[in-house]
Amino acid sequence: MWTVSKAGDIHYLTSVGGTAVHYYKKAGENNFTNSTNCPPPAGDVFSVGEHILVVTLENGRPLIKTTLASENAWTTLLKEEKGDLYRHCNVTMADNKIFLCAMKKGKGEKQPITLLTYDVRFK
């Protein structure tokens, strides 16, 4: 998963040998920095102004983490602790809204789909 910030900073999340790794570099720099202190490379990654967002499921529930572009200082914006459990999800973002389309966990391959919407605004 990767994204480029408004300023041109590059962020790339991947898994190396089963470990999550965040590669990032500030616009204009030649070399990437990497860190294993990062969110899992699942779901999707977006650039919102000067922020990078990772939207995924953790233990079957929505998780949204953010860091400033060109940094690796992740904070949690949302971590659902209760409610439905989901098997997997697809994520889209438009007009500062995150649309998380998730399939509920249950027996069998056909389960209900839920659309979760989150409004994301930074000052």
C-alpha positions in Angstrom: 0.0 0.0 0.0 1.3 3.4 -0.8 0.4 7.1 -1.1 1.9 10.4 -1.9 1.1 13.5 0.2 0.1 16.9 -1.1 3.7 18.1 -0.6 5.1 15.0 -2.5 6.1 12.9 0.6 6.0 9.2 -0.2 4.7 6.5 2.2 4.8 2.8 1.5 3.5 0.1 3.9 4.4 -3.6 3.3 5.2 -6.8 5.1 8.7 -8.2 5.1 9.0 -11.7 6.5 5.7 -11.3 8.3 6.7 -8.0 9.9 5.0 -4.7 9.0 7.4 -2.1 7.6 6.8 1.6 6.8 9.1 3.1 4.2 8.8 6.9 3.9 10.6 9.9 2.6 10.1 13.6 2.5 9.6 15.3 -0.9 12.9 16.1 -2.5 15.0 13.7 -0.4 16.7 10.8 -2.2 16.6 8.1 0.5 13.8 6.3 2.3 13.7 5.8 6.0 12.0 2.6 7.4 10.4 1.6 10.6 8.7 -1.5 12.0 6.8 0.7 14.5 3.8 1.1 12.1 0.2 -0.1 11.4 -0.3 -3.4 9.6 -0.1 -3.2 5.7 -3.8 -4.1 5.3 -6.8 -2.1 4.3 -5.8 1.0 2.5 -3.7 4.2 2.9 -4.7 7.7 2.0 -3.2 11.2 2.0 -5.4 14.0 3.5 -3.7 17.4 3.5 -0.5 17.0 5.6 -1.7 13.7 7.1 -1.4 10.0 6.1 -4.2 7.6 7.1 -4.3 3.9 7.3 -7.8 2.3 7.4 -8.1 -1.4 8.1 -9.6 -4.0 10.3 -7.9 -5.1 13.5 -9.3 -8.2 15.2 -12.4 -7.8 13.0 -13.1 -4.2 13.9 -12.4 -0.8 12.1 -9.0 0.8 12.9 -7.9 4.2 11.6 -4.3 5.4 12.3 -2.6 8.6 11.2 0.8 10.3 11.0 2.0 13.6 9.6 3.4 13.3 6.1 7.1 12.5 6.0 7.0 11.1 9.6 6.4 7.8 11.4 4.6 9.0 14.5 1.4 7.0 14.2 -1.6 7.8 16.5 -5.0 6.1 16.6 -7.9 8.2 15.4 -10.5 5.3 15.7 -10.4 1.9 17.2 -13.7 0.2 17.5 -13.9 -1.9 20.7 -17.5 -3.1 20.5 -20.1 -3.9 17.9 -20.1 -6.2 14.9 -17.1 -8.2 13.8 -16.1 -8.2 10.1 -14.3 -10.7 7.9 -12.8 -8.2 5.4 -13.4 -4.8 4.0 -12.9 -2.5 1.0 -12.1 1.2 1.7 -12.7 4.3 -0.4 -12.2 7.9 0.5 -13.8 11.0 -1.1 -14.4 14.5 0.2 -12.8 13.8 3.6 -15.1 10.8 4.1 -14.0 7.3 4.5 -16.3 4.6 3.2 -15.6 1.2 4.7 -17.6 -1.6 3.1 -17.3 -4.6 5.3 -18.6 -8.2 5.3 -19.7 -9.4 8.7 -18.2 -12.5 10.2 -20.5 -15.5 10.3 -20.9 -19.1 9.2 -20.7 -19.6 5.4 -19.4 -17.5 2.6 -22.4 -15.3 2.2 -22.8 -12.7 5.0 -24.3 -9.3 5.2 -22.3 -6.3 4.0 -22.2 -3.1 6.1 -21.3 0.4 4.9 -19.5 2.4 7.6 -18.8 6.1 7.0 -16.3 8.3 8.9 -15.8 12.0 8.4 -12.1 12.9 8.7 -11.1 16.5 9.3 -7.8 17.9 10.5 -7.2 21.5 11.8 
